[in-house]
Amino acid sequence: SALYEPFTRYPAKFTAQQKAQYSQQAASLIAEKVIPAYQDFYDFFVNEYMPNCRQKAGIASVKGGVDYYKYAANYYTTTDATPTEIHELGLREVKRIYLEMQAIIDQVGFKGSAPEKRYAEFLNFLATDPQFYGASPQDVLEKTAFITQKMYGKLPSFFGHLPRNTFAIKGSATRGAFYMPPPDNRSPGTYFLTSVPSQQPLYNLEALSLHEAVPGHHLQNAIAMELNVPNFRRTLSHSAFGEGWGLYSERLGKEAGFYEDPYSDFGRLGYEMWRAVRLVVDTGIHAFGWSRQQAIDYLSKYTALTEKSVSDQIDRYISWPGQALSYKMGEIKIRELRAKAEEKLGAKFDIRSFHDTVIGQGSLPMAVLEDVINDWIAVQQSI
């Protein structure tokens, strides 16, 4: 048991008698309390919970499911887009990103055995060639730190206001990558990523770090924590806003001089493709009657995820209707607002002021963010 692990390494000040006593107490508690509790939960899950779950993947298969999914799509995207509109948008985005990925495959001169197999074979090449993996966990963390420090030097070109708080980088053996905001401004945020070299391709590292750390989740959260607003707004989180900003931050890296290596740029597109595919499979499952296997096949076709990761992702979408829509929908709305501002303001457009306005109010629904940007555009026009 992981709960017993602390009792396998005592500090030197503990006596042999104390070690034996505490180890025995821990073992007894785990055997008498913890394991039976796990067994009770397992029995409930297998014998009561699972038999009463829906039999089809989509939420539309249950009473009221169609209306619920429309609600979930609106809730997680904070837009009025319908499942059909989102599905069609996803198909267009997948097509666009696929063509950009094909252009990079051409650029690096990868041939493949046949034209129709080249994309899948290139993904396999990236997954298996040693050049795309670090030498050790420390090597992965050092490369990650260099990317984030390089981006720190670029931030003043894209933001007028920067937060005081910092973040730490920590490696883990599981769970992929994620950002954990601090409880207050007296401790740093933490950017966790898988540091096992075989599980963390280097060509993904730039996009991943820009998304999770700066200018992505850490920057946005750290600025929110310093706002002079009611406490709940400092930690409020709308999935479309937060994840949309993270995905927007990946693309912003191109303007900041990242992705000079075509393989790294392919990694960026790979992450964008993954989020675009989510629009298709989530709506496919819950609004258009897709089976679990149909969704697995579609996700496998367009991403470099492992077979297990694909299955895990699809099961996540099945059990959490609508949440997977938030990433790409949020990013697309932020890009739309930027394009609108650039068009209306022309030479008056200031990228630093625009970014300060987007993340300078804390987390917002997309409709509210649009109002904020429209007001900002009007002010800039009047200056």
C-alpha positions in Angstrom: 0.0 0.0 0.0 1.2 3.5 -0.8 -0.1 4.5 2.6 2.6 2.3 4.2 5.4 3.8 2.1 6.4 6.5 4.7 7.0 3.7 7.2 9.7 2.2 5.1 12.1 5.2 5.6 12.3 6.7 9.0 14.4 9.7 10.0 17.6 8.8 11.9 16.3 10.1 15.2 13.8 7.2 15.5 14.8 4.3 17.6 14.5 0.7 16.5 11.7 0.2 19.1 9.8 3.2 17.7 10.2 2.0 14.1 8.8 -1.4 15.0 5.9 0.0 17.0 4.8 2.5 14.4 5.3 0.1 11.5 3.1 -2.5 13.3 0.4 0.1 14.0 0.4 1.3 10.4 0.2 -2.3 9.0 -2.7 -3.1 11.4 -4.7 0.1 10.4 -4.2 -0.6 6.7 -5.2 -4.3 7.1 -8.2 -3.6 9.4 -9.5 -0.3 8.1 -8.2 0.7 4.7 -8.4 -2.6 2.8 -11.9 -3.4 3.9 -13.0 0.1 2.9 -11.5 -0.4 -0.5 -13.3 -3.7 -0.8 -16.7 -2.1 0.2 -16.2 0.5 -2.5 -15.2 -2.1 -5.1 -18.2 -4.3 -4.3 -20.6 -1.3 -4.6 -19.0 -0.2 -7.9 -19.2 -3.6 -9.5 -22.4 -4.9 -8.1 -24.6 -1.8 -7.8 -23.2 1.2 -9.7 -22.0 -0.4 -13.0 -25.2 -2.5 -13.6 -27.2 0.7 -13.5 -25.1 2.7 -15.9 -26.4 3.5 -19.4 -25.7 0.8 -21.9 -24.8 3.1 -24.8 -21.9 5.5 -24.9 -23.9 8.7 -25.6 -25.9 10.6 -23.0 -28.6 11.0 -25.6 -29.5 7.4 -25.1 -31.1 8.2 -21.7 -34.3 10.1 -21.0 -33.7 13.8 -21.3 -30.2 13.2 -22.6 -30.5 15.3 -25.8 -31.5 18.4 -23.9 -28.9 17.7 -21.2 -26.1 17.5 -23.8 -27.2 20.9 -25.3 -27.0 22.3 -21.8 -23.6 20.7 -21.2 -22.2 22.1 -24.5 -23.4 25.6 -23.6 -22.1 25.2 -20.0 -18.6 24.1 -20.8 -18.1 26.3 -23.9 -20.0 29.3 -22.4 -21.4 29.9 -25.9 -24.7 29.3 -27.6 -23.2 27.0 -30.2 -25.3 23.9 -30.9 -23.8 20.4 -31.0 -24.3 20.3 -34.8 -22.4 23.6 -35.2 -19.6 22.4 -32.9 -19.3 19.1 -34.8 -19.1 20.8 -38.2 -16.5 23.3 -36.8 -14.5 20.4 -35.5 -14.5 18.7 -38.9 -13.2 21.9 -40.5 -10.5 22.3 -38.0 -9.3 18.7 -38.3 -9.1 19.2 -42.0 -7.1 22.4 -41.7 -4.7 21.1 -39.1 -4.2 17.9 -41.0 -3.1 19.8 -44.1 -0.6 21.8 -42.0 0.8 18.7 -40.5 1.1 17.1 -44.0 3.1 20.2 -45.1 5.6 19.6 -42.3 5.9 15.9 -43.3 6.8 17.2 -46.7 9.2 19.8 -45.3 11.3 17.2 -43.4 11.4 14.8 -46.4 9.6 11.9 -44.9 8.5 9.5 -47.6 6.7 6.5 -46.1 5.8 3.3 -47.8 2.7 4.7 -49.6 0.9 8.1 -49.7 -2.1 6.8 -47.9 0.0 5.4 -45.1 2.5 8.2 -44.8 0.8 10.2 -42.0 0.4 7.1 -39.7 3.9 6.0 -40.4 5.2 9.5 -39.6 3.4 9.4 -36.3 5.0 6.0 -35.6 8.4 7.4 -36.5 8.0 10.2 -33.9 6.8 7.6 -31.3 9.8 5.3 -31.8 12.9 7.2 -32.9 15.3 7.8 -30.0 16.2 11.3 -31.2 12.8 12.5 -30.0 13.3 11.5 -26.3 15.5 12.8 -23.5 18.4 10.9 -22.0 17.0 10.9 -18.4 14.3 12.5 -16.2 16.8 15.2 -15.3 17.4 15.9 -19.0 13.6 16.3 -19.6 13.3 18.7 -16.7 16.3 20.8 -17.7 15.0 21.2 -21.3 11.6 22.2 -19.8 13.2 24.8 -17.6 15.1 26.3 -20.5 11.9 26.6 -22.5 10.0 28.4 -19.7 12.9 30.6 -18.9 13.3 31.6 -22.6 9.6 32.5 -22.7 10.0 34.6 -19.5 12.4 36.7 -21.5 9.8 37.2 -24.2 6.8 38.1 -22.0 7.4 41.9 -21.9 6.9 42.0 -25.6 3.4 40.5 -25.3 2.2 41.7 -21.9 2.2 45.1 -20.2 1.5 43.6 -16.8 3.2 40.6 -15.3 2.5 38.9 -12.0 5.0 38.7 -9.1 4.4 35.0 -8.3 6.6 32.3 -9.9 6.2 28.6 -10.4 8.2 25.4 -9.8 8.7 22.5 -12.2 8.3 19.0 -10.9 8.5 15.7 -12.7 6.2 12.7 -12.2 5.9 9.2 -13.5 2.2 9.4 -14.3 -0.8 11.7 -15.1 0.7 13.6 -18.0 1.2 17.4 -17.6 -0.9 19.8 -15.5 -0.6 23.1 -13.6 -1.4 23.3 -9.9 -2.1 26.9 -8.8 -1.0 27.9 -5.3 -3.5 28.4 -2.5 -2.2 32.0 -2.1 0.6 34.3 -3.3 3.0 33.2 -0.6 3.9 30.0 -2.4 4.6 29.3 -6.1 2.4 27.5 -8.6 3.6 24.1 -9.8 4.0 22.8 -13.4 3.9 19.0 -13.2 4.9 16.9 -16.2 5.8 13.3 -16.9 9.6 13.2 -16.7 10.0 9.6 -17.7 11.8 10.1 -21.0 9.9 7.3 -22.9 6.6 9.0 -22.0 7.5 12.6 -22.7 8.5 13.2 -26.4 10.8 16.3 -26.7 9.0 17.5 -29.8 5.9 18.2 -27.6 7.8 20.0 -24.9 7.6 23.6 -26.2 3.8 23.5 -26.8 3.2 21.7 -23.5 5.3 24.2 -21.4 3.8 27.3 -23.0 0.3 25.9 -22.3 0.9 24.8 -18.7 3.3 27.5 -17.5 3.9 30.8 -19.3 2.2 32.4 -21.0 -0.5 29.8 -20.3 -2.0 28.6 -17.1 0.5 30.0 -14.6 0.5 33.5 -16.0 -3.2 33.7 -16.3 -3.8 32.2 -12.7 -1.0 34.3 -11.1 -2.5 37.5 -12.6 -6.0 36.5 -11.4 -4.7 35.9 -7.9 -3.4 39.5 -7.7 -6.6 41.2 -8.9 -8.5 43.6 -6.7 -11.7 41.7 -7.0 -13.8 39.6 -4.6 -11.9 36.5 -3.5 -14.1 34.0 -5.4 -13.2 35.7 -8.7 -9.5 35.2 -8.1 -9.8 31.4 -8.2 -12.9 31.2 -10.4 -12.4 28.9 -13.4 -14.3 28.6 -16.6 -13.0 25.7 -18.6 -13.4 27.4 -22.0 -11.6 30.5 -20.7 -8.7 28.8 -18.9 -8.1 26.0 -21.4 -8.8 28.3 -24.4 -6.1 30.6 -23.1 -3.7 27.7 -22.7 -4.3 26.6 -26.2 -4.0 30.1 -27.5 -0.7 30.4 -25.6 0.7 27.4 -27.6 0.0 29.3 -30.9 1.4 32.5 -29.4 4.7 30.7 -29.1 5.2 31.0 -32.9 5.1 34.8 -32.6 7.6 34.6 -29.8 10.1 32.6 -31.9 9.5 29.1 -30.7 8.9 26.0 -32.9 11.9 26.7 -35.1 12.4 22.9 -35.3 9.7 21.5 -37.7 9.3 18.5 -35.4 8.4 20.8 -32.5 6.0 22.7 -34.7 4.5 19.3 -35.7 4.1 18.7 -31.9 2.2 21.9 -31.5 -0.1 21.0 -34.4 -0.5 17.6 -32.8 -1.8 19.1 -29.6 -4.1 21.4 -31.6 -5.3 18.4 -33.6 -6.1 16.5 -30.4 -8.3 19.4 -29.2 -10.0 19.7 -32.6 -10.7 16.0 -32.7 -12.4 16.4 -29.3 -15.1 18.6 -30.9 -15.9 15.8 -33.4 -15.8 12.8 -31.1 -17.6 14.4 -28.1 -20.5 15.6 -30.2 -20.3 12.4 -32.3 -20.8 10.3 -29.1 -23.4 12.3 -27.4 -25.4 13.9 -30.2 -24.9 11.7 -33.2 -25.0 8.2 -31.9 -21.3 7.3 -32.4 -20.2 4.1 -30.7 -17.2 3.9 -28.4 -15.2 2.1 -31.1 -16.1 4.6 -33.7 -14.8 7.4 -31.5 -11.6 5.4 -30.7 -10.9 4.8 -34.4 -11.3 8.5 -35.2 -9.1 9.7 -32.4 -6.5 7.1 -33.3 -6.5 8.1 -37.0 -5.5 11.8 -36.3 -3.3 11.7 -33.2 -0.1 10.2 -32.0 -1.6 9.0 -28.7 -0.9 5.4 -27.6 -3.7 2.8 -27.9 -4.3 2.9 -24.1 -4.3 6.7 -24.1 -6.9 6.8 -26.9 -9.2 4.4 -25.0 -8.7 6.4 -21.8 -9.5 9.6 -23.5 -12.7 8.3 -25.2 -13.9 6.9 -21.8 -13.3 10.3 -20.3 -15.5 11.9 -23.0 -18.2 9.3 -22.6 -18.3 9.9 -18.8 -18.0 13.7 -18.9 -20.3 15.0 -21.7 -19.4 18.4 -23.1 -16.3 19.2 -21.1 -13.9 18.2 -23.9 -15.5 20.9 -26.1 -14.2 23.8 -24.0 -10.6 23.7 -25.1 -10.9 24.4 -28.8 -14.0 26.5 -28.5 -12.3 28.8 -26.0 -9.2 29.2 -28.1 -11.2 29.9 -31.3 -13.2 32.6 -29.6 -10.0 34.3 -28.3 -8.5 34.2 -31.8 -11.7 35.6 -33.3 -11.7 38.5 -30.8 -8.0 39.2 -31.6 -8.7 39.2 -35.3 -11.7 41.5 -34.8 -9.5 43.9 -32.7 -6.7 43.9 -35.3 -9.2 44.6 -38.1 -11.0 47.5 -36.3 -7.9 49.1 -34.8 -5.3 48.7 -37.5 -2.2 50.5 -36.5 -3.7 51.3 -33.1 -3.8 47.6 -32.2 -1.5 46.9 -29.2 -0.8 43.2 -28.6 0.3 43.9 -25.0 -2.8 45.8 -24.1 -5.0 43.2 -25.8 -3.5 40.4 -23.8 -3.7 42.4 -20.6 -7.4 42.9 -21.2 -8.1 39.2 -22.0 -6.5 37.8 -18.8 -6.7 41.0 -16.7 -10.3 40.4 -15.4 -9.9 36.9 -14.1 -11.8 33.9 -15.6 -14.8 34.9 -17.6 -17.5 33.3 -19.8 -16.8 33.7 -23.5 -19.8 36.0 -24.0 -18.6 38.3 -21.2 -15.1 38.3 -22.5 -16.5 39.4 -25.9 -18.2 42.3 -24.2 -15.0 43.3 -22.5 -13.0 43.2 -25.7 -15.7 45.2 -27.6 -15.5 47.8 -24.9 -11.7 47.9 -25.0 -11.9 48.3 -28.8 -14.2 51.2 -28.5 -11.9 52.9 -26.0 -8.8 52.3 -28.2 -10.7 53.8 -31.2 -11.5 56.9 -29.2 -7.9 57.6 -28.1 
